[in-house]
Amino acid sequence: MKTSPESLIIFLTASVFLILLFIVAIFLPRLLKKEEAKTESAEINTVVNAFRALGDEIKSLKDQLVIKERFAALGEMSAGIAHEFRNPTGNQRAVDFINEYFEPCDSYWRGIGL
């Protein structure tokens, strides 16, 4: 049984093709897994960076809230002081109350000669 060179070339070509197909079938999933791992790693980094940005934003908002609370307290205090300057009746009432309270004491002390 004599084989012709054309059939030998076809056989070798088919063999090489099958070997290459086998190699691709074995190594292609490994290459795809590496690409998926790179993609997953990039996605994880994106999520981590997003959470870091959110943390920075929360810290910034917290600092702004503290500053606003301080300004609000300062505003309330200055409003109270301005109110007392404009309406000193509360102070006058306090002085009148003290005078009424201590007047009996003064007369007592004067009565005993002190």
PyMOL commands that set and color helices and strands:
alter all, ss='L'
color gray80, all
select helices_A, chain A and resi 5-86+89-111
alter helices_A, ss='H'
color red, helices_A
deselect
rebuild
show_as cartoon
